[in-house]
């Protein structure tokens, strides 16, 4: 498998993966999230496979953190499994 060298292609793939993450992880924001399973593991795997850059993991991890904190803070989701660690 050849790595993707075009930066525009990497940006588009990164945005598509972020959209998939937001669509399947934010149950209180995205109407599709009630019908789709969480795609976090698949998104991180595909980001490691296709993005191959240093910004991919921190950007997606930051997105997941923002979605989870927003869900707990404003969405009324129970945060029993969230720890300060």
Phi, psi and omega in degrees: 000130182270141178289151179278119184260342181285123183292329179294320178295320178296320179295317179295319177296317178298318178293321178294319178293321177295320178294320177296319178298314181293325182287332184254345184261326184272084184297330182273346182255317186262125180292336179284342186294338179286340184251349182247145175286161179294128184255022185299313181297317179295321180294316179294323177296312180293327177295318177294328181282314187262328184277317176048040179226168184284339184273344186297307182295310180298324180293314179290323177295321176296320177297316179297319179297315179296317179298314181293316180293324176293320179296320180285318184286313186248336185273350180076019179281140179290126182257038184295337182262003178270131178237161177297340180291000000 
